Amino acid sequence: MPDPEIVLTETADDRLDALINDGLNAFNDAVAGYSDRRPLSVVVRDPVTGEILGGAKGRTSLGLLFVELFWLPEALRGSGLGSRILRMMEEEGRRRGCRSAVLFTISFQAPDFYRRHGWRVFGDIPCDPPGTSRVFMTKDLV
């Protein structure tokens, strides 16, 4: 058999996403002996129109809560709504049996917000613009 072709691209199609996810999930399930991965979202909606205004999304798997994306429009920040959303994510992670949580933010985004909620930094990697870094954080959920 000839060597496989390798292509660098900026776009991935659904078949590639499914192949990578399914392959990695099958490997993890075989090693762990079980599968418990589940998506998790907290959605903020306009009470009148039902329009989605913001929220948080992530997943739980193998005892970890992953907070992947979290965003609120400026008008909703500072009201305690973000704290409620984060608590809901953490509480659901606990309910699902997660012992720890992990996320990353950017130094100009929300590391102080997460620190105020008991999260701690476990890694920091410089990125652009100069003086900025990706901040990796964790929280014990037990």
N, C-alpha and C positions, 0 to 999 in steps of 0.2 A: 504494500500500500504506500503511495507517495505521502510525503509530509503534508499535514493539513494546512490550508491557507489561513493566515492570520490577518485580520483587517482591523485597523484602527478607525474608530468612528466616534462622532459626537452624539449619535442617536442610537438607541437600542429599541428593538421592537418587542412586542408583547411575548413573542416566542422565546426570545433570549432571556427576558426577565423570568418567565415561567421555568425555563430550563435551569437557570442558575438557582432560583429559589427552590424548586423541587429537588434538585440534586443535593444542595446543601442541607435542606430540611430532612431528606431521607438519610443522609449521613449522620446528622445530629440525632435523629430519632433512633437509629440503630445503635449508636454509642450510648445514649442516655437510657434507652429502653422504653421511652415513652415520648409522647408529643403533647405539649401544652401551650403552644404559641397561639396567641389571640391578639387581634388588633384592639386598640383602645383609643377612643376620642371623647373629648368634652367639647361640645359645640355651643357657641353663644349665638342666639338668634334674636332678631328684632321681634318684640312681642306682638307687633301689629302686622308687619308684612311677612314675617317668617324668614326674612332674608338672613343668611349666615353672615355674622359680623366678625367672627374670629373664633379662637379656641386653641385647643392643644390636641396633638395626636401622637400616638406611639404604639407600643405593643408590650406584651408580657411574654416571657419565655424562660423556662429553666430557672425559675426563682428570681428573675430580674425584671424590673419595670424599666423600659426604655422610653424616655420622653424625647421624641424625635423632633417635633416642631411645635412652637408655641408662639402665638401672635395675637395681639389685640390692637385695634386702631387707637390712635392717640387719645381720642375723646373718651375712651373707656378705661384708660390707664389711671392709676392712682386712686381708684375708688374701692379697692379691696377685691374687685372681681378676679384679678389675676391670682391672688392668694387663694380664693375659693376654688378656682379651676385647678391649681396645683394640688391643693388638699384633696380634691376629688380624684385626681389621677393617683396620688399616693394611696388614698384609702382603697381604691379599687385594686391597685397593685397588691396591697396587703390582703384584701379579700380573696384574691386569686393565689395567695400563698407566696408572694414575692418577699424575699428577705432584704433585698437591696434595690436601689434605683440608680440609674446612670443617665447623664445627658451631656451635651456640650453646648456652649454658648460662645459668643465672641466678646472680647474684653470691653467693647463699646456697647454691648447689648445689655445683658441682665445678670451678670455674676453676683452683684450685690443683692438683687432680689432673691436669688436662690440661697445665698448665704443666710439671709434673714429668716429663711424657712428651714434652716438646719442642714443645708447641703454643704459639702466641703470639696475643695479643689484637690484632685489627685494627679493632675497633669496640666501642662501649659505649653503650647507650641506656637512659636512666632508665625505670623502670617502677614499679609498686606492689608491695609497700608502700613508702612513702617511704624513700629511701636504698638502694633495690635497683635493679639494672640487669640488662638482658640483655647478656651478654658474648659477642661473636662472635669465634671463634678459627679459626686456620688452622695447617696444618703442611705443610712441604715433604716430599714422599714420595720424592724422587729421591736 
